[in-house]
Amino acid sequence: MILAGTRDSAEDEMKSVPLTAYARNASGRNAVKRLRSGGRVPTVIYGTKRAAQTLELDERDLEKVMSHSASENILVDLAVDGDAGATRLALVQDVQHDPLTGKVLHVDFHEVDPNEKVTVTVPLETVGLPIGVKNGGVLEHVLFKIKVRALPADLPLVLEVDVTNLDLGKVIHLGEIPVPAGVEVIGDKKVPVIAVAEPRSEAEEAAAEAAATPATAEVEMIKEKKGEEGAPEAGKKPEKAGEKAEKTDKAEKPEKAAKPEKK
């Protein structure tokens, strides 16, 4: 029997965190540089019902939100300073980092409707030691993340799979992973996600090792040394004048006809 399970706690559901943004009017490379040097991060919020809006965030506020998040999916209640309108529920869609310092350079938000389902990628974790591993098998974690679809308030931070009863040769497929109510798994339900492989025999290990080691064949390398026409070969004494002509004459001179044998 394959036993799989997920965390059943409200703490593991994605909760929106408040974040304040500020209107941004300046644009261009130099303006963005001045913005960053002043401790602000340029951002854009996209929405299907409203036009995209360029904003800026306080670098410290953004770092606080990102560092305290237990998931790569961050849901925020974005309020724009000076705007009396309601906050905008949004998911962090893309974060650009400086490759050298790691500082956040730019953030894209995607506004979501609290009453409409969205699709995100959620990390997958295993819980327990499989029976098959105790019997010498190897736990194979094929997928570490899966796509799910749910309302923003129902999105899970992480999904756990209890693999305690997973025996040798058994597999948990995508369709066998239970999810919280209101959450739908996206993808081919027959795709293997977690498995316990049979231990390989010594012969199989040796065959695998031999296959991984490239065969070395002895190859005879023939080096041909090319010299200029008429130049003597290395290590060979030059022919004296007249020797070449003499050899040529001997080579070209036909052999004498053989004398007939005497009876």
C-alpha positions in Angstrom: 0.0 0.0 0.0 1.3 3.4 -0.9 0.5 6.0 1.8 0.7 9.6 0.8 -0.3 12.6 2.7 -0.1 16.4 2.9 0.1 18.9 5.7 -3.3 19.6 7.0 -2.8 22.9 8.7 -4.1 26.4 8.0 -0.5 27.6 8.6 0.6 25.9 5.4 -1.8 27.8 3.2 -0.5 30.8 1.4 -1.4 34.0 3.2 -1.2 37.5 1.8 1.2 39.9 3.4 0.8 43.7 3.4 3.3 45.7 1.3 3.3 49.4 0.4 4.4 50.6 -3.0 5.0 54.2 -4.2 4.1 55.8 -7.5 7.0 56.0 -9.9 7.1 58.7 -12.6 10.8 58.6 -13.6 11.9 56.3 -16.3 15.1 55.6 -18.2 18.4 54.0 -17.2 19.8 57.0 -15.3 16.6 57.5 -13.4 16.5 53.8 -12.4 20.1 54.0 -11.2 19.2 57.0 -9.0 16.2 55.1 -7.7 18.3 52.1 -6.6 21.0 54.3 -5.1 18.3 55.8 -2.9 17.2 52.5 -1.5 14.2 51.9 -3.8 13.4 49.0 -6.1 11.6 49.6 -9.4 8.6 47.4 -9.9 5.6 46.8 -12.3 2.3 45.4 -11.4 0.4 43.7 -14.3 -3.3 42.8 -14.3 -5.9 41.4 -16.7 -8.5 44.0 -15.8 -6.3 47.1 -15.3 -3.4 48.5 -17.2 0.2 47.8 -16.0 1.4 50.3 -13.5 5.0 51.3 -12.7 5.8 51.6 -9.0 8.7 51.5 -6.6 9.3 49.7 -3.3 11.3 50.4 -0.3 14.2 47.9 -0.5 14.0 47.1 3.3 10.3 46.4 3.1 10.7 44.1 0.1 13.6 42.2 1.7 11.6 41.7 4.9 8.7 40.2 2.9 10.9 37.9 0.9 13.1 36.7 3.7 10.1 35.7 5.9 8.4 33.8 3.1 8.4 30.0 3.4 7.7 29.6 -0.3 8.9 31.0 -3.6 5.3 32.0 -4.3 4.6 35.2 -2.4 1.1 36.7 -2.2 0.9 40.4 -1.2 -1.8 42.9 -0.5 -0.2 45.8 -2.4 -1.2 49.3 -1.3 -0.1 52.3 -3.3 0.9 55.2 -1.1 -1.4 58.2 -1.7 -4.0 56.1 -3.4 -7.2 55.9 -1.5 -8.3 52.9 -3.5 -8.4 49.3 -2.2 -5.3 47.2 -2.0 -4.4 45.0 -4.9 -3.9 41.3 -4.4 -0.9 40.2 -6.3 1.6 37.3 -6.7 5.3 37.9 -7.2 5.8 36.8 -10.8 9.5 37.6 -11.4 12.4 38.8 -9.4 15.7 40.0 -11.0 18.8 39.9 -8.9 22.3 41.4 -9.4 24.5 38.5 -10.3 27.4 39.8 -8.2 25.8 41.3 -5.1 22.5 39.3 -5.1 20.5 42.5 -4.5 17.0 42.7 -5.9 17.0 44.9 -9.1 13.5 44.6 -10.2 10.2 42.9 -9.3 7.1 42.0 -11.4 3.8 41.5 -9.7 0.8 39.8 -11.3 -2.6 41.1 -9.9 -5.0 38.2 -9.2 -8.7 38.1 -8.4 -9.5 36.5 -5.1 -12.4 34.7 -6.7 -10.5 33.4 -9.7 -8.2 30.4 -9.7 -4.5 30.7 -10.5 -1.8 28.2 -11.4 1.5 28.1 -9.5 4.4 25.8 -8.9 4.6 24.3 -5.4 7.6 22.4 -3.9 7.1 18.7 -3.0 8.7 17.1 0.0 8.8 13.5 1.3 8.1 12.5 4.9 9.3 9.2 6.5 11.7 6.4 5.6 10.3 4.0 3.0 10.1 0.3 3.8 11.8 -0.3 0.5 14.8 1.8 1.5 15.1 -0.2 4.8 15.3 -3.4 2.6 18.1 -2.0 0.5 16.3 0.0 -2.1 17.0 3.5 -3.3 14.5 6.4 -3.0 14.2 8.2 -6.3 12.6 11.7 -6.1 11.7 12.4 -9.8 9.8 15.6 -9.4 10.6 18.2 -6.7 7.9 20.7 -7.8 4.5 20.3 -9.3 1.9 22.7 -10.7 -1.4 23.2 -8.9 -4.4 25.4 -9.5 -6.5 27.0 -6.9 -8.0 30.2 -5.5 -5.3 32.5 -4.2 -6.4 31.9 -0.6 -6.2 28.1 -1.0 -2.8 27.9 -2.5 -0.5 25.6 -0.5 3.0 26.7 0.5 4.4 23.1 0.1 3.0 19.6 -0.4 4.2 16.7 1.7 4.1 13.0 0.7 4.3 10.3 3.3 6.5 7.6 1.8 6.8 5.4 4.9 4.9 2.4 3.3 6.5 2.7 -0.1 8.0 -0.7 -0.8 10.6 -1.9 -3.3 9.6 -1.3 -6.9 6.6 0.8 -6.0 5.9 4.2 -7.5 3.8 7.2 -6.5 2.4 8.9 -9.6 1.3 12.5 -10.0 -2.4 11.5 -9.8 -1.9 9.7 -6.5 -0.7 12.8 -4.6 -3.5 14.1 -2.4 -3.9 17.9 -2.2 -6.0 20.1 0.1 -9.7 20.8 -0.8 -10.0 23.2 -3.6 -6.6 22.5 -5.1 -6.1 20.7 -8.5 -2.9 19.1 -9.7 -2.0 20.1 -13.2 -0.2 17.6 -15.5 -0.2 14.0 -16.7 -1.5 12.0 -13.8 0.5 8.9 -14.9 3.9 10.7 -14.5 6.0 9.1 -11.8 6.9 11.4 -9.0 8.5 9.3 -6.2 9.7 5.7 -6.4 11.8 3.1 -4.6 14.1 1.3 -7.0 15.3 -2.2 -6.6 19.0 -2.5 -5.4 21.3 -3.4 -8.3 23.3 -6.6 -8.2 27.1 -6.7 -8.3 27.0 -7.7 -12.0 24.7 -4.8 -12.8 27.0 -2.4 -10.9 30.0 -3.7 -12.8 28.2 -3.4 -16.1 27.1 0.1 -15.3 30.6 1.0 -14.3 32.1 -0.5 -17.4 29.5 1.4 -19.5 30.5 4.6 -17.8 34.2 4.0 -18.5 35.1 4.7 -22.2 37.1 1.9 -23.9 40.6 2.8 -24.7 41.8 1.4 -28.0 45.4 1.4 -29.0 45.8 3.6 -32.0 49.0 3.6 -34.0 49.9 7.1 -34.9 51.9 7.5 -38.1 53.6 10.8 -38.5 54.7 11.9 -41.9 57.4 14.4 -42.0 57.1 16.7 -45.0 60.1 18.6 -46.2 60.9 20.8 -49.0 61.5 19.2 -52.4 65.1 18.2 -52.7 65.9 18.7 -49.0 67.5 15.7 -47.3 65.5 13.7 -44.7 66.4 14.2 -41.1 69.3 12.0 -40.0 70.2 11.1 -43.6 73.4 12.1 -45.2 73.1 14.2 -48.3 74.0 12.4 -51.5 77.2 13.4 -53.2 77.2 15.0 -56.6 76.8 12.4 -59.3 75.4 9.7 -57.0 71.9 10.6 -57.8 72.5 10.5 -61.5 74.3 7.2 -61.2 71.4 5.7 -59.2 69.0 7.0 -61.7 70.9 5.5 -64.6 71.1 2.1 -62.8 67.4 2.2 -62.1 66.5 3.1 -65.7 68.9 0.7 -67.3 67.1 -2.4 -68.4 68.3 -5.8 -67.2 70.2 -8.0 -69.6 68.3 -10.8 -71.1 68.9 -14.1 -69.4 71.2 -16.4 -71.3 69.6 -19.6 -72.5 70.5 -22.7 -70.6 72.8 -25.2 -72.3 71.3 -28.5 -72.9 
